[in-house]
Amino acid sequence: MKKQLLIAILLLACAARPAAAQLSASHRAAIEELFAALGAEREMTAGVEAEIRAAAARNPAMAEYQPLMLAHARRYLRWPELKEDFVRVYARTYTEAEARQLAAFYRTPVGQKSLRVQSQLVGEVRRITQERLRPHARELTDAIVARARAKRQAPPRSPE
């Protein structure tokens, strides 16, 4: 009897959770306000297309397939379908108040500048870190090879 009562209480608690986890209309509106300030639809589309172009530039053999990859992305990565998933992710990350504060910031001149230069800054930081690591790449490769060899030569573990 106690076990059945405990199960019933747990089921009721679980059944009550989805209502609490629902996104309020005002929270959704705040996230959508943030998306508008970010130009999220435009940036998402441009970002996907830029990544495909960059991938084709890195691998010239793929260049002839770039139109196919762009068409594929445009077919399956459409904003209306992605937006709902993105709303959920942002809503888990930012409270309603935080989303409104971020939207307000991104509507300011410095917020707009931040959006314009962000990818350039990330690219420069990536370049600097790669330049720092490049002279030491052989050291990492050697360590990986040594670890892989040691694992192959180690006696097999007995199952516990």
N, C-alpha and C positions, 0 to 999 in steps of 0.2 A: 504494500500500500504506500509506504513512504517513497519507494522508488518511482511509482506511478505519479505521485504528487510532484516529486522533483522533476520528472520528465515534463509534466504538464506546465509547471512554472517556467522551465527552460523554453518550452515551445512558445508560451505566451510572451516571454521576454524577447525571443527572436522575432516573433510576429510583430511586436511593437517597434522594433528597431528600424525597419525601412521607412516608416513615417518620419522618424527623427533624422534619418539620413537624406531625406528628400531635400533638394535644392530649392530654397525659397525663390519666389518670383523676383524679389528685390536683389537677392544675391546674384541670380542669373543676369539681371539687368546690369548690375555693376560689372560683371565679367564681360558682358557684351559691350559695355561702355569702354572698358579697357581694350578690348579687341579693336574697337573703332579708333581709339587714340593711337594704338600701335599700327594701324593699317594692316591688321593680321591677315586678312584674306589676300590682299595684294602682296604682302611680304612672303606669305607661305607659297603662293604660286611662283613668284619670282625666285625664291630660294630653291625650290625644287628644280625649276628650269635651269638655274645657274649651276646647281650641283651636277645635273646631267651634262651640261656643256663642259664643265670642268673635268668630269670623268672621261668624256670623249677626248678632251685635249690631253689628258694624262696618258691615254691609251689610244693612239691614232688608229689602231685596228678597229676600234669601236665607233669611230667618227661616222662611218657610213650608216650605222644603226641609230644614230642620234634622233632622227625624225621618228623612228619607231618607239624609242624610249620616251620621247616627249609626248607622243600620242598616248602611250600607255599610262604615263603619269597623269595626263589631263583627263583620262577616262576614269581612273581609280582614286585619284587624290583630289577630289572636288571639295571645295570649301563647305557646301551645305551638309555633306555627309560627315566631314571631319570636324566641323564646328561643334557638334554635340559632344564628341569625345574630348575635344580641347576644353570646352566649358567645364566638364567634369574634372579634368586635370587641374585647371586653374582654380576651380572652386575648392578643391582639396588643399591647394597650396596657399591661396590668399583668402582671407576673410572678406566679407562684403566691404567693410571699411577700407581695408588695404587695397582692394581692387579699385575703389573710387579714388584713393590717394594716388595710386600709380597712374590711373587715367588722367587725373589732374596734372601730374608731373609731366607725362608724355605730351600733353597739349601745350606745355610751355615751350619757349624757344630753346632752352637748354635740353629739354626732353626730346624735342624734335632733332636737335643736333646729335644727341646721344643715339637716336635711332639711325641717323644717317651715317655715323662714323663707326658704329659698333662692329660691323663685319670687318672693316678695315683694321680696327684695333685688334680684333681676334686673330686676323691673318698675320699681323706684324708680331704679335706675341707668339704665335705658332712658329713663325720663321725664326725668331730669336731662340726659342727652346730647341728647335731642330738644329740650328747652328751650334748651340752649346753641346748637344749630344753627339753630333756627327763625328767629331774626333775620337769619341769613346765607343763608337758602335762596335768595333772589333772586340773590345773588352766584354761587352754584353753578349755578343754572339758566342765568344769562347766560353763564357759562364753558362750559357744555355746548353751548349753542346756538352760541356763537362757534366752538367746536372743530368742530362738525358742519358749519357753513357753510364753514369753512376747508377741510375735507376734500372737500366737494363742489366747491369752486372750484379745488382743487389740480389741476395737470395730471396726467393718468393716468400711472402708472409704466409704464415699458417692461418687458416680461417679460425676465427674465434667463436 
